[in-house]
């Protein structure tokens, strides 16, 4: 073996040209054919290496490299065939053939193993069809996107249109609100002036009627005395009506600036003091829970409680009036409740009773202004007032006002 490699390049055999009897034609044919084959074989591996380098995404690219080595080895055997025409270096020639065999056998084996995988690869026709499908899907998606863009633009246009219209109506509404507020102010001023000026003559009518009754009562018969009583009653009622109207017309928007802060316990006590006579007359039991500080003007809160407690006493049932006032925190507001055990209200009238001059029970004295006044006060503070009741089951009036900031 050592001897083989030592003499690897020794030309100690007969050159191959001798077998061809040095016939120039035959030698030329061999040389030309082997040279061209070798040249072609040497070109192929470089082309393959170039291809693999440029197309790193190629599947089985390692196979191209193996193929390149194999072809390079084949090319070298042909080059050796030219060399051995003149030089008897058959050891070197054998070694080159052995290397070619060693590279060709694994290439062939691997190529055979590769065939099923290569067969499974999509054919150019399949790829073309897939591509066509993809292209048509892309076109469809583009169309859909275009449609979505169009719908979006249409929606945006409509939203913009609506917003503009809303802004327009909002401005109209604000204008209307200003107008209503101005007319309300005018109306309040008018109501204030009218009720204030009318109260005085009415007071005088009531006063003189009383005087006539006292001084000349014995000179009238029963019928005339009854007339006088009716005049006095009507004058008193009108006076009450006017004073309630006056109170109603004087409810104004809370002033800007420091928001009010009122202790509801104080307002409750004041309301009870104002209702003292009626509470005593009816032997009413009035209790309360712990009441909060609220963002409502003191006189407004007192009026609210006075009206609601006063009504609860007035619209009593046969049993002793029991009234409970409480408040419960609801987010940034307080919900007050005034619960009684009185005659109750048919739910069908639960909204109507908050209207001006709306009364359900004309047998009791009243003007029908109290609840309208409560409604107006609560409205001023962005609150709400309502009643929960059933006939003969008592009533619970509830109202919501802001808590003291
Ligand atoms: P009024 O001066 O008649 O009391 P309000 O506006 O205070 O006027 O009340 C309107 C009507 O609502 C009353 O006439 C009465 O019929 C009814 N009402 C109010 N509060 C109660 C109550 N607590 N229980 C039963 N009915 C009530």
Boltz pocket constraint, residues with backbone or C-beta under 6 A from the ligand:
constraints:
  - pocket:
      binder: B
      contacts: [[A, 307], [A, 308], [A, 311], [A, 312], [A, 315], [A, 340], [A, 342], [A, 343], [A, 344], [A, 345], [A, 353], [A, 355], [A, 358], [A, 359], [A, 360], [A, 361], [A, 364], [A, 365], [A, 366], [A, 367], [A, 368], [A, 369], [A, 370], [A, 371], [A, 372], [A, 395]]
      max_distance: 6.0
